[in-house]
């Protein structure tokens, strides 16, 4: 997620905003040869990578919180980091009154995008096993980042055409009984991913629709 998302989907609400430019580091990287960039990536220490990631998270969070209205600020559980790019980060949280929110901020203090549900009931815990798509954000041409909730079941795998995707379990910020998971895909990947879940002692599969429609010549999951 190297740019601010151009589209954000929370529940059934669609929020559009213009994507902002990079944070300056990307333009500098363009002056180096591909070989030099690869060599630099290989020599970067894990500590340096972690420090850079944490710096983006903290800067992006400060940018976002400065723009969020008082009524939409995070409650006692704080924010969970769903995805981090070179110059921006995606967060999810619940307000004091239990509404679900998501937002992204630029680490360089640029634009922000955020949205919250109108009522806690919009993301209420399900009485039956269920996957709840909570956020789909896309940076045009680069990536899309998704957050799903799992009620009364546990996610075991997420696949695109049988290919496993890396998914992350997030800190609980909504209902303490609900597990939140995040995963990323290349931009403009269409179709839907397959999510394998465990319910009690049984295994089941569900599908989560992606932000982009299927396009000829573009990647698609099925």
Secondary structure as UniProt FT lines:
FT   STRAND          7..10
FT   TURN            11..12
FT   STRAND          13..16
FT   HELIX           25..29
FT   TURN            30..31
FT   HELIX           34..43
FT   HELIX           46..67
FT   HELIX           70..72
FT   STRAND          74..84
FT   STRAND          88..95
FT   TURN            96..97
FT   STRAND          100..106
FT   TURN            107..108
FT   STRAND          112..116
FT   HELIX           120..123
FT   STRAND          130..139
FT   TURN            140..142
FT   STRAND          143..151
FT   STRAND          154..160
FT   TURN            161..162
FT   STRAND          163..165
FT   STRAND          167..170
FT   TURN            176..177
FT   STRAND          179..186
FT   TURN            187..188
FT   STRAND          190..199
FT   TURN            200..201
FT   STRAND          202..209
FT   TURN            216..217
FT   STRAND          220..221
//
